[in-house]
Amino acid sequence: MASWLIVLLAVLGIARLTRLITRDAITEPARAWITGRLPLDSRLVYLIHCDWCASIYVGSGVAAAVWTWPHRGWVDIPLIALTGSYVAGWSARLEDKADAPSPQ
């Protein structure tokens, strides 16, 4: 796979994983569990609610995986899946916005 494509997949995969950690409803129970056990001003509580903060750690992990195993299909498959998920969610939001009645 071309290097530029791997970079694009990695960037979009990082965006998807970050959103999964910080905002998605499916991970809300895990965030609530952590928030309920730690002081609200703790760094971990802040990290799991901050896109910018979480993305550096997610990005480091993804970059390490791509760097360590550059020509392994098992790295490409999750990147493609994450990118597909992110693009699908993004396009669904655009469609929802386009289908919404305009205020009169």
Secondary structure as UniProt FT lines:
FT   HELIX           3..22
FT   HELIX           25..27
FT   HELIX           28..37
FT   TURN            40..41
FT   HELIX           43..47
FT   TURN            48..49
FT   HELIX           51..68
FT   TURN            70..71
FT   HELIX           73..99
//
